[in-house]
Amino acid sequence: MVQYLLYRPKVILKVWRFNDSSSTNDLLAYGVTFLPKTAGFHQISCDMWTPYGDWKFGALSFYMDSTPRLNNLNILSKDLDKRKKIFSQPAGKVLLEVEVLRKNFNVLNISS
């Protein structure tokens, strides 16, 4: 089962905003969702979340008008045990509309 989850196609989302006052891009939220195994059109809802740290990060975020970021995106896709340890808060949902075409699923032993 674990090997199946490692090879199943997934999407990692990052939601950004442009800050007019400082002319910078701020990362607002992260999300991870798996793509469907069946071919065809699908609507997927992906829960987004924002990491937060201790009071120091909260103060920095408030005064510097920025949000905490992940140093390494492997924690989203590969280090699932570490992802459970991240302090985070919900940040909404992203709705995706995707068209899935199956290719090489039989090579990876992924069945629908």
C-alpha positions as CSV (number, residue, x, y, z in Angstrom):
1,M,0.0,0.0,0.0
2,V,2.8,2.4,0.9
3,Q,4.6,1.8,-2.4
4,Y,1.3,2.4,-4.3
5,L,1.0,5.8,-2.6
6,L,4.6,6.8,-3.5
7,Y,4.0,6.2,-7.2
8,R,0.4,7.6,-7.5
9,P,0.5,10.9,-9.3
10,K,-0.1,13.9,-7.0
11,V,-0.3,17.7,-7.3
12,I,1.5,20.1,-4.9
13,L,-0.1,23.5,-4.9
14,K,1.3,26.8,-3.6
15,V,-0.9,29.9,-3.4
16,W,0.8,33.2,-3.7
17,R,-0.3,36.8,-3.4
18,F,1.4,40.0,-4.7
19,N,2.0,42.6,-2.0
20,D,1.6,46.0,-3.6
21,S,3.1,47.9,-0.7
22,S,6.4,46.1,-0.7
23,S,6.3,44.8,-4.4
24,T,6.9,41.2,-3.2
25,N,5.2,37.9,-3.6
26,D,4.0,36.3,-0.4
27,L,3.3,32.6,-0.1
28,L,-0.1,32.1,1.5
29,A,-0.8,28.4,1.5
30,Y,0.3,24.9,0.6
31,G,-1.8,21.9,-0.5
32,V,-1.3,18.3,-1.7
33,T,-3.8,16.1,-3.4
34,F,-3.7,12.9,-5.4
35,L,-4.8,12.7,-9.0
36,P,-7.6,10.3,-9.8
37,K,-6.7,6.8,-11.1
38,T,-9.5,6.7,-13.6
39,A,-9.4,8.4,-17.0
40,G,-11.7,11.3,-17.8
41,F,-12.8,14.7,-16.4
42,H,-12.7,15.1,-12.6
43,Q,-13.3,17.9,-10.1
44,I,-10.9,17.8,-7.2
45,S,-11.1,19.7,-3.9
46,C,-7.7,20.3,-2.3
47,D,-7.5,21.5,1.3
48,M,-4.9,24.3,1.7
49,W,-2.9,25.0,4.9
50,T,-0.4,27.6,6.2
51,P,2.5,26.6,8.5
52,Y,3.0,28.6,11.6
53,G,5.7,28.5,14.2
54,D,6.2,29.7,17.8
55,W,5.6,33.3,19.0
56,K,8.8,34.5,17.3
57,F,7.5,33.5,13.9
58,G,4.2,35.1,14.8
59,A,5.8,38.4,15.7
60,L,8.0,38.3,12.6
61,S,5.0,37.5,10.4
62,F,3.0,40.4,12.0
63,Y,5.7,43.1,11.8
64,M,7.3,42.1,8.6
65,D,4.0,41.3,6.8
66,S,5.2,37.9,5.7
67,T,4.3,34.3,6.4
68,P,6.5,31.3,7.4
69,R,7.6,29.1,4.5
70,L,8.8,25.5,4.1
71,N,12.5,25.2,3.4
72,N,12.1,21.9,1.6
73,L,9.1,20.8,-0.4
74,N,10.0,17.1,0.0
75,I,8.1,17.2,3.3
76,L,4.9,17.6,1.2
77,S,5.4,14.7,-1.0
78,K,7.9,12.2,0.5
79,D,8.5,12.8,4.2
80,L,4.9,12.0,5.3
81,D,5.9,11.5,9.0
82,K,7.6,14.9,9.2
83,R,4.5,16.5,7.6
84,K,2.4,15.3,10.5
85,K,4.6,17.3,12.9
86,I,4.2,20.7,11.1
87,F,2.1,23.1,13.1
88,S,-0.4,24.5,10.6
89,Q,-3.8,26.2,10.2
90,P,-6.4,25.8,7.5
91,A,-6.3,28.3,4.7
92,G,-9.3,27.3,2.5
93,K,-9.7,25.1,-0.5
94,V,-8.7,25.1,-4.1
95,L,-11.0,23.5,-6.7
96,L,-9.2,21.8,-9.6
97,E,-10.7,20.6,-12.8
98,V,-8.5,18.0,-14.5
99,E,-8.6,15.7,-17.5
100,V,-6.8,12.4,-16.7
101,L,-5.2,10.4,-19.5
102,R,-3.8,7.0,-18.3
103,K,-0.3,6.1,-19.5
104,N,2.1,3.5,-18.0
105,F,-0.3,2.7,-15.1
106,N,0.2,-1.0,-15.9
107,V,4.0,-0.6,-15.7
108,L,3.7,0.8,-12.2
109,N,1.0,-1.8,-11.2
110,I,-1.6,0.8,-10.5
111,S,-5.1,-0.5,-11.2
112,S,-8.3,1.4,-11.2
